[in-house]
Amino acid sequence: MPSSDIRTAELKSPVDVAQYLFTRLYQLGIRSVLGVPGDYNLTALDYIPKAGLKWVGNCNELNAGYSADGYARIKGISAVITAFGVGELSAINAIAGAYSEHVPIVHIVGQPSTLSQRDGMLLHHTLGNGDFNVFSNMSADISCVMAKITDPHEAPTLIDHALRECWIQSRPVYIALPTDMVQKKVEGERLKYPIDLREDVNDPEKEEYVVDVVLRYLHAAKNPVILVDAGAIRHRALDEVHKLVKVSKLPVFVAPMGKGAVDETLPNYGGVYAGNGSNEGVRERVENADLILSIGALKSDFNTAGFTYRISQLNTIDFDSDRVQVRYSQYPQVNMKGVLRKVIERMGSLNIQPGPSPSNNIAANNHSNTSEDAPITHSWFWPAVGRWLREDDIVITETGTANFGIWETRFPKNVTAISQVLWGSIGYSVGACLGAALAAKETGRPRTILFVGDGSFQMTAQEVSTMIRQNLNIILFVICNDGYTIERYIHGWNDEYNDIQPWNQKDLVPAFGAKPGRYKTYQVRTRAEIESLFADPEFSSAPYFQLVELYMPRDDAPTSLKLTAEAAAKRNAQAS
């Protein structure tokens, strides 16, 4: 009997490696797997339905990666499968974006057999030099774990470790699955025990000290505020944030990347703080605070309107997933969740001076000038969107005017906002919308809404065909403003490189195969037309896929975008 058969006979509950992997994905809550088939992953794909998962094929691997990103932001984690070389490199931009923005994606790469790799065979999808590690090496710096399955006996341990770290660190992992490993037997008994996803517990003594320091500064403050950012969302600290906001009753603000992290219907919600890009009342309230409880901060250029924050570290306590910083004193390896829980428990009454409600600082929604021919401008449109949104909506905004415009939209309860402010890959939102809508369908959330510029839409528009194939009732707004507006504001206002070929976007929907009666398209050019559309109960109920061509003036943009673009242009022009 061959040694491999002897080893298999020793297993209590033998299962194939691929079955083990996909069962673990199911146990983590994943139900849809994104990707593109290729000859090195085809055998593995056969196991997806066996594990109770659904295969969702994308138009290309880049879009698959974007879709996995959007799915993970709703469900907590996602999986994407690509083929060796050509497939994984097409997805690498999306995976890098997920790493940048702390989004947990399990990237599974179907590879040539271990024998072919060992012998350095001259195979397709290679560089022809016998190096089978070159592509995985490219992914190493954008993955928190690299798991290469080359020995079935190590496979369960490697898989479990990768999946745990993906969840805990909230970043992508890379799992290489060679063709000859797919059907190798491993011990299935482990599947009876879920992967331990508990975060490491803080050192009690260190945590107690940090809690005491935080409470001391908090009780000494006269006008403290809370500022919530993306890290609170990505590292699953929103329960603690919500309790802190309600128990403390402190004025609370969000950074652009933290949009949707806080219930915006609360009386102590004040709006979006982004330095000079903020509403004037918001900016003054935050910058005049004598203590800022900053939770999950990510102070990138676009998240701070060109580094225009005017808050001192001397007045700031930063809470992050792996550290707490009080003024200039850092406390590494202290998770914010444990500290926040104890701060909430022991807070007691705070010595806060009375002041105006922060909600009074939000710019009022502009109902004026809805004449038949009044153009749709950003300053008018985004507050109007807030009146149309509903509880539990998922709102995706593309890099550009939509990303900045949504700052002025007041959300109902439980609205989730998805954007890619830090990585900012043009076209991201279309793929992300597909993934988010799949997750929404699985979790019973009624509406997924996308706002994307016409230039960005052209990058990834083909994924609309996947939305149609999956019967996703998405409302997709294409902002038609004749090209790359954010780029124009940075440089080259009238230059050809910021122009695009105008499309008839509404004609793409039937071209992509949507059936009559299962879709609808609209063109809106005036405020009266968009108000009429928002008031249409059939449109708002999202009964099927809908695409809206939303026309705006070419030279119009949110004020925050103009300020950020101006700052970017100045930095780009700086001499060394």
N, C-alpha and C positions, 0 to 999 in steps of 0.2 A: 504494500500500500504506500503510495507517495506520501512524503512528509506533510504536504498540504492537506491531504485527506485525513491523516491522523490528527492534525491540529483541529480541523473542522469537527471531527468526531468528539473532541473534548469540549465543544461548546454546548451549553445547556439549551440555548435558544438561538441558533444561528440565523442571522439575517445578512442580506447583502449590504455592502458599504453604502451604496446609493440609497437603499431603503432606510438605513440607519440615519443618514444625513437628512433626508426629506422628512422623516418622522420627527426628528428634532426640530426642524423648521415649523412643522405643524404645532408642536407642543409650545413653541414660542408665540403662537398666535397668528403666524403667517398663513394665509389661505390662497393667495395668488402669487405666482412666481413669474417675474418678467424675464425677457431675454430674446435671443435670436438663435435658431438651431444651426448647428455646424457639425461636420462629420465627427469631430472629436468629442462632442457632447450628446450625440443622438441616443446612444444606449442609456445614458443617465436620464434623459428626458422621459423614457418609458416608465420610470419609477414615480414620476410626479403624481399622476392620478391614484396610484396604489397607496400613496400616503395621505390621500384626501385633499390634495392640493390641486389648484387649477393653473394650467399653463396659459400665459398671456403673451403671445408672440408680438414683438414690436417690429416696426419698419426698419430700424437699424439699432445698433448697440448703444450709440450715444443716447438716443431717445429712451432706450431700455433703462439705462443708468439714471437718467432724469426721472423716469417713472418710478423706479425703485426709491429714489430720494423722496418724491411726493408721497408714496405709499407709507414709507417709514415715518414720516412726520405725522401721519394720522394713526397708524397702527402700533408704532413704537419700534418696529424693526422690519426689514424687508430682505428679499433675496432676488438676485439677478444672475442669469446664467449666460455665459458667452463662450465662444470657441477660442482656442489657443491662437495667439498671435494677432491675426487680423481682427478678430472679434473683441478681444480684451483691450487692444489698443484703441479701438473705436470707442470703447466705453470709458477709457481712462480719464477723460476730461470730467465726465459726470462723477466718477468716483473721487477724483481730487476735490471737486466741489463739496461732496458729502463729507470728506475728511476736514476740509476747511471750516464747514459750518456745523460740525459735530452731529452728523446724521448716520445712524447705524445701518449699514448695508452689508449683507453677506454676498460677496462676489465669488461665484463658483465658476471655475474655468476648466472646461473639458480639454485635457491635454493628450498628446500622443502617448502610447504605452511606455511603461518604464523601460522595457527592452529597447524600443526604438530610441529613447533618449540616451540610454547607456551606451548604445552603439554609435551614437552621433549620426543617425541616418539622414540622408538628404531628402527631407520630407517637404511637402507643400506647407505653406504658412510659416516657414522658417526663413532665416536669413541666408541659409545655404552654407553656414559655417560650422554646423554641429553644436552650436550653443543653444541649449534649450532653457537656459535660465535667464536669458537676456530680458525677456518680457516680464517675467515675475519680478526681476530686480527693479524694473521700472516702477512697479506697483508697491515695492517695499516701503517707500517713504510716504505713501498715501494710504497705508493700511496699518492698523494697530497690531495686527497679528497676521503672520504668513503661515498657513498650514498646508504642507505638501504631503499628500497621501501617497506614500510609496511602500508602506508595509501595513497590511490589514490589521495586524495586532496592535499597532499604534493608532489606527484610524479613529476609534471612538474617543480616545483621550484627546487627540489633536482636534477633532471636531468639536467636542464639548468645550474645550478650552477656548477655541476661536469664537464660538457662539457666546460664551459668557463674557469675554472681553469686548466683543462687539456691543453687547447690551450695556455693560458697566461703563465702558469708556465712551459710548455713544459715537463710535467711529467705524468706518468700513473695515472688514477683514477679507482676506484673500484665501480661498480654499482651492488648491489645485487637485483635480481629480483625473488621473490618467485613465485611459480606456480600459486597461487590464485590471484596474482596481475596482471598477464599478460593481462587478459581480462577486468579488471576493467576500468570503463569509467572516462576520465578526460577531461578538457576543451581544445578543439582543436583550439579555437580562437588564442591561443598564438602562434601557428605555423605560423600565418600570419606575425609574427614579428621575424626576425632572432635574434639569440643570439648575444648580444653585445660583440664582441671580441676585442674591442679597449683596449689597455693597459692604465693603470692609467697614467695621465699626471703628469709630474714632477712639483713640487712646483716652480713657475716661478722665485722667488727670489733666491732660492737655485741653480736652474739650471743656472741662469745668472752668479752667483758667480763662479760656477765650470767651466763654459765656459771661463770666464776671466782668471782663474788660468791656465787652459790648454793652452790657446793662449799665455799667458806670457812665459811659459816654451818652447812652440813650436817656438816662434819667437826668443828666446834666443839661441836655439840649432844651432850647426854648422853642425852636421852630424846625424840627426835623422833617424830612420827607423820605419816601421810599421810591427808588428808581429801579425798575425791573427790565432785564434784557434777555437776550436769546439763551444764555446759559441756564437760566431757570427753567426754560421750556425743554431744552435738549437733555438736561440731566434730571428731569422729572422731579423738580422741586416746587411745582405749582401748588400742591396741596398746602405746603408750608407757607408759600407766598400768600395764598388766599386767606389762610388763618391769620397771618401777621397783619394783613391789610384790614381785616374785619375787627380783630381784637384791639389793635392799636388805634384804629380810626385815623391814622396819619394820612396826609395827602400823598397820593401815589401817582407816579408817572411811569411811562414806558419809553424805552428807546425804540427807534424804528424796527429793529430786529426783534424786539419784545412785543410788538403789536399783537394783540389778542391774548396776551398772558394774564391780563387782569380784566375783571368784570367792569366794563366801561359804563354800566348803568349805576354803579355805586356813587353815592354823593361825594365821596372823597377821591374819586378818579379825576385827574387833572388834565390828561392828554399826553401827547408825544413830546418828549424832550430830545432835541438834537442840536443843542447849541444855537447858533444863529438861524438855523432852519426852523426853530420852534415858533409857535405863536408867542407874541410878546409877553402876555401874561404868564404863560407857562415858563418861559425863559427866566423871567424875573423871580418867580416863586422858587424855582429850583436853585438858581444861582445865589439867591439870598438866604438859603437855608443854612443853619449853623451845623447841621449834621445830615449826611445823605447815606441811607442804607442802600447800597448799590448791590443788586442781586444778579449774578450771572453776566456781568458787564463784558461787552466785546467792542472796544472803542476804535473801530476801524474808521477810515475816512468817510465812507458813505453813511455809516451809522451815526456819525457825529457832525454831518453837514460840513465836511472838510476840516475836521479836527478843531471845531469852534466851541467845544465844551469850555465853559468858564467855571469849573468847580475845582476846588483845591483838594488835594489828597489829605491835607490836614483836617478837612471836614468830612472825610469819607471813610466808611467801613465797607470793604469789598467782600462779598460772599461768593465763593466759587466752588466748583465740584471737588477740587483737591486742596483748597487752602482758604484761609480767611486772612484778610489784611486790615488791620485797624490803624488808620493814618499811615505811618511809614513802617509799622511793625508787622512783619509777615509771620504767619503761623502755618507752615506747610503741613500737608497730610492731615488736615482737619476738614472734613466734609461739611459743606454748608448746611445740609439737611438736619444733621444732629444738633448743630449749634442753634439753628433757627427754631427747632422744636422746643428747646429748653428756654430760649429767649422768650418765646410766646408764653410758655407756662409760668415764667417767673416775672414777667414784665410789670404786672401791677399797674397802678395809675402813673401817667406820665405828666411831667411839669411843662405842658404845652401852652404857649400864649395863644389866645384866640386870634384868628385871622380870617380873611375871606375864603370861602369855599373854592377849592381849586377848579371845580367844574365851571365856575363863573368866568374862568380865563379862556375857556374854549371859544373859538370864533363861532359866532352864531351862523346857523344854516341860512343861506341866502335864497329866499323864495321869490325874489323880485325878478322882473324882466323875463317873463316866459311868453313873450309875444311870438307870433307865428314864425318870425324869421330871426330871432335872437340866436347867435351861434353858441355852441356848446364849448365853454371854456373850462379849464381845470379848476379854477377857483370856485366856479359854480357847481361843477359836476360832482366832485368827490363828497361834499356834504350832502348832495342829493342822493348819492348812493347809500349813505347812512340811513336815510329815511326809508329806503327800499329793502334793505337787508332784513333778514329774519334770524331768529334764534337758531343755533346749530348750523348755520351756513359755513361752508368752507370757501375762503376767498384767496385766490392765487393771483399775484401781481408780478409782472415781468420787470426785469431790470430796465430802468428808464422812467418815463413819465408816470407810469402806474405805480411803481415802487415808491415814488415820492408823493404822489397824489393821495395815496391811501392814508397818509398821515392825518389828513383832514377829514377822514370818515369816522363817524362815531358808531361803534359796533353795538348791536344788541348782545344779550347774554350768549355765552358759549360759542361765539364765532371764532373759528380758527383761521389765522392768516398764514399764508405760505409765501415766502419770497426768498430771494438769494442775494441779499444785500452785500455780503462779504465777497463771495466768489464771483458773482455777477456775470455768469456765462449767458450770452445772448441766445434766446430760444429755450432756455431752461424751463420756463413756465408751462409750455405746451405739454412736454413730456411729464412734468410734475403734476399737471392737472389730471392727466390720464391715471397716474398712480393714486393720486388723492381721491379721485372719483371711484376707483375700484375699492379702495378702503372704505369710502363713504357708503358704498352699496353694501359692503359686508357688515357695517356697523349700524345701518339704518338711518344714516344722516341724509336729509332730503335733497339739499342743493349743493352743487359744486360750481363755482363761478370763477371764470378766468378773465382777467384784463391784460391784454398783450398788445404791444405796438405793431404796426404793419411791417416794420423792418425785422423785428424779432420773430414775428410769426413766419416769415419766409424761411427761417432757419430750420424749423422743425414741424412745419404745417402737415406733413404727411402722417403724423401721428393722429390727426383727426380721423383718419380711416380706421385706426384701431379703436378709437372711442365709439365710432359707429358700429363696428363689428361686435363690440362688447355691450352694446345697447345701454350706453351711459347717457343719462339725461343732463348733460352739461350745458350751462349757459356761457357762451364764449363771446366776449366783446373784443373785436379787433379795433384798436384805436388808429384810425387812418389819419396820419398827420404828415405823410409824404417823406418818410425816411427816418434816419437815425437822429432823433431830436437831441438826446443827451450828448451825442458826439458833436452835433452842431454847436451846442452851447460850450463845449470844451475847446473845439478848434475846427475851423473849416466850414463856416456857416453856409456858404454857397458852393462849396467844392463838390465835385462829382462823386468823390468817394463816400459821401454821406447821403447820396441819392439811392433810391431803389426803383425798380420797375413796378409801377402800380399793378396790382392784381385785382381781379374780380373775385374777392374772397367768397362771396355767397355762392358762386358757381362751383366752388371746390366741393361743397358738401354732396351734391348729387354725383359729381365726378368721382368722389371717393366711395360711392356705392350706397348712399343713404336712400331708402325707399320712400316713395310718395306717402304722405301721411305720417311718416316717422321722423320728420324734421321740419324746421321752419327757419327762414332767414329774414333779416330785416336790415334796412338802411335808415339811419337817423342822422340828421344834419342840424337840427335846431333843438332848443330847450323844450319847446312845446312837444316835439315828437318824442323825446326821451321821457318826458313826464307822462305822456300818453302810454308809452310802452310800459313804464313802471306800474302804471295803474291798471294794466290789462291782467286780469286774474289768471287767464290761461297761460300767458307768457311767464308770469311769476311762479306758477305752480310747477314749472319745469317738467312738462309731460313727456318730452323727447329732446333730442339734441337740437339746440338753437344757436345760431351764429348771428351776431349783430355787428354790422359795419357802423362804427361810431366815428363820425367825422369831426375833427377839431382843427383849428387854425394851425398852420405849419409852425408859426413863430410863438405859439403859446406853450407854456410849461408851468408846473408848480414852482412857486417861489423858492422852496427848499432845493429843488433840482438846480435852479439857476445859481444859487449860492454855492452849492457843492461843486458844480461844474466850474465855476469861476475859481474856486480854491484849487481844484485839480489842475486847471490850466496854469495857474501860477506855480504850482509845484513842478509841473512838467517842464516849465521854462527856466527853473532855477539852475544857475551855474554850479559846477562842482566846487 
